[in-house]
C-alpha cells in the first residue's frame, strides 16, 4: 500500500469520524452528553487508535478500512479521554 493511498484513507476516515462526533453544524453530535467533541480531541483519539493498531498486537484489533467498528473504537477513546 503506498503512502498516498494511506494518507487519503486516513483523511477520509478522519472526515467520517468528524461527521459523527465533530462540533460542526453538519455533525450528528453523538457525543453531546459528554459536552461535545473538538476536532483536536478527534485527531488525538485517531492517533491513539492508530498507535494501538500498529504497536499493541495483543489487543486483537484489526483495521477495518475506516468502517463503523473503527469509528466506534475511536469514539470509545474520546469518551475515555474525557473521563
Buried (B, 14 or more C-beta within 10 A) or exposed (E): EEEEEEEEBEEEBBEBBBEBBBBEEEBEBEBEEBEBBBBEBBEBBBEBBBEBBEEEEEEEBEBEEBEEEBBEBBBEBBBEEEE
